[in-house]
Amino acid sequence: MNVTVIGVGSMGGAIVKGLIKAQQFKVSAMNPVNPRVSKQADQLGFRLVNKAEDVAGLKPDLVILTTPAPVTVAVAKQLTNLDRQTIIVSAAAGISHEQLSAALPHNIIANIIPNTPVAVNAGTIGLALAEGTPGDARQTIMTVLQSLGDVITVPESQLDIIGVVGGCGPAFVDVMMDAMSDAAVKHGMKRQTAYQVIASMVKGSGTLACASKLAPALLRDQVTSPGGTTIKGVEALEKAGFRFAVMDAINKANGEK
């Protein structure tokens, strides 16, 4: 399958890396002339074009738009020479099915909100499919996206909060990991060892939550034995307002004042 990514910035570059790592697709990209992107194309081995009108020549089965939201519709309008069978998947926050369908009325449209762990095929991807999307197109979209990580299908109205939790969430976890590493160093652990332990712990906790499908509170209860060290730590988190801080971070990132 031919997959073309349009816009090789932070997110587009992460998606390109993940697609190449998956080793299932012929990957290409479009980006205005940029030495960084040209170097990346040489290093990773994907074909690169610099104009939207040249994308049709790549013969993509599926196009992923990772352009900045303010220019996404304008870029879409430059893709009208694409084959009508080409599926368009947009990762531009705030750009609706309706807007993209107006620009590309003959193509199937889907909207996604991914996060940067797609680069290592461990992403969290919110997907909103247009009503009436045919089964074969749905399968094509899922094949591509599932190679990049976990896909959660939601109504289009919920993509913004998916973007906050899934997209901003890694930064919030990174802040927590950084603080934990400082505490570990204070108690004598080498910095790189602390990073390794904490990253492994976060990975394992997420994997267990996904595999068990248990509520986080139940998973917490499995670790907090009566009178033990963990429940004392949980008490300290509660005293410091940790739970409210996390909720407030989500609220603020979602636009609340």
N, C-alpha and C positions, 0 to 999 in steps of 0.2 A: 504494500500500500504506500502511495506517495503522500507525505504530509509536509505542508509548507507552513512555516511560522512567519508571520509578518510583524516586524518590530522586535529586534534582538536586544532589548534592554535587560534589566535585571530579571523580570519574569520571563520574557521571551527566551533569554539565554538559558534560564533554568529549565524551561520546557524542552529546548533543543537538546540540552545535555541529557535529560531524562529519556527522550525519544531515542537518542543514539545509544544510550546504555541498554535500552530495552532490546535492541538488535532485532526489531520486528518490521522496521519501516525504512523506506528511502526518504531521508530527511533533507529538506532544503529550506531556505529562508529568503526574505526580502527585507532590506534595511537600506536607508540612504547611505551614501558613501561615508564610512567611518572606519579608521584604521584599526580600532579595537575589534570591531565585528569582523573585518577582513582577516585579522590575525586568528580570531576564534574559528572562523571557517576553515582556515588552513590547518589549525591544530586538531580540530575535531573531524574534519573531512566531510563537511556538508557543502552543497552547492549554494552559492549566494548570488542574488540579483539585487540591483539597486533601485529599480523603478517598479511601481505597482502594476503597470501595464505589461511587465515582463513575467508576471507570476503565471499567467495562463500557459506560457511556454514550458513551465515546469510540470504541467499536467497533473496537478494535485488532485487526489481523491478527497482530501480534507484540508481546509485552511484554518489555522488558528490565528486570530487577530489579538495581538498583545500590544497594540498601539495605545498611546495616551488617550483617555476618554474624549478630550475635546476635539481630536482629529480623527477619531475612529470612523464616524459616518462618512467624512470626506474621503478617507482612504477606501472605504467600502465602495463608494461610488466609482472609484477607479478600477474596480474589479469586475465590471459588467461584461468583460470579454471572457470570463471564466465559463467553462462548461456548466450547463445547468445541473448536471449530476454532482458537481462539487459541493460538499457540505461546508458550511461556514460556522465556525465555533468562535465566539467572541469572549475574550477575557477582560473586556473593558468595563469597569464598574460604572453603573448608572446608565449604560446604553441598552435600551430595551429591544426585545424581539421586534416590536413594531417599527422602531427607527431603522433597524438593520434590514427588515423585510421591505421597507419603502425604498431603500438604496439598492437592494438585490432581490427583487420580487420573484425571481425564478429559482432561487436556491433555498435549500433547507437551512434553517438557522437554529443554532443552540447557543445558550449563554452559560459561561462558567465563571466561577471565582476560585482560582487555585492558590496555593501558597508555595513558597520557594523550595520546600523539601521535594517538590517534583523533580528537582535536579538529580536526586538519588533514588527516584522511584518510590518515595515514601510520602508523597503529597497528600493533602486533604483537599478535595475538589468538590465544590458545590456545583451542581448541574441543573439547569432549567431547560427542559425541552419544550419546543413549541407544540401547541395542541395539534394533534393529527400527524405528528412525525411518524413516517412509515417505519415498520419493524426493521427493515434492512438498514435504514439510515441510523436508527437507534443502536443497532448492533455495531455498526462501524464506529460511531461516536464512543460507545462504551469500550470497544477494543482498544482504541487509542488512549482514552483517558485512564482506563484501568491499568495500562502499562506504566502510568505515572504515579499511581497511588490509589487511595481509597476514594470512591466516587459516591457522593450522597446526593440523590435526586430530590429536589425541593421545588415548590412553586417559585415563579420568578420574583414574587414579592418578598421572598425570604433570602434572596441572594446577598443582600447588603449585610444582614446579620451573620450569614455564613462567612462573608469576607472579613468581618470584624473578628469573629471567634477563631476562624481557621487561618486568616491572613495576618492579623495583628497578634494572635495568640503566641506564635513562636517567639516574638520579641519579648512578650511578658514572661514566657518560660526562660528565655535567655537571661533576663534580669534576675530571676530567682536562682538560676544556675550559677550566675556570677556571684551572688551573695553567699550561696552555699559554699562556693569554692573559697571565698575569703574566710569563712568560718573554719573550713577544713585546714587551711594554711595556718590560721591562728593556733590550731591544735597540733601542728607539726607535720602535716601532710605536704608533700611537694605539690606545687601548683599543677603541673601536667598530670600527675596522678589524680588529683582532685577532679580536674576536668574529665578525665577518663571515667572515674567512678560515677560522677554525677550524670554524665551523658548516657552511660549505660543504664543507670537507674531510671532515668526519664524514658528511655527507649523501652525498657522492660515493663515499666508501669503502664505505658500506653499499649504495648502489645497484649498484656494481660487483660486490660480493660476491654480491648477490641475482641479478644478471643472469648472471654467469659461473659461479656454483655451484662455484667453486674453493675449496679449503680455505684458511683464512686464512694458513697458513704459505706456501702457494704464492704468494698475492698479495703477501705480505711479500717473498718472494724476488725478485719482479719489480721491486721498488723498491730493494733493497739491492745495489748494484753493488760489485764488489771494491774495497776500500780507500776507499769513498765515505763521504760524510757520514752517510747513513742508517744504515749498519751500525755506525758509531761511536755513534750515538744509541741503537740497539738494544742495544749492549753496555752502555751506561750504564743502560738500563732493567733489564737482567738483573742488573747489579751491585747495583742498588738493590732488587732483589726485587720488581719490578713484577708479574711473572707470578704469583708466590705471593700478592701482595697482592690481586690480582683474584680468584684462586681462593678465598682466605680470606674475601673480602667476600661471595662467593656462598654459601660454607659457613655463615657467620654469619647471613646473611639468611635462610637456609633452616633455621635453628634449632639448628645445631651450636654447642657450647660450646667 
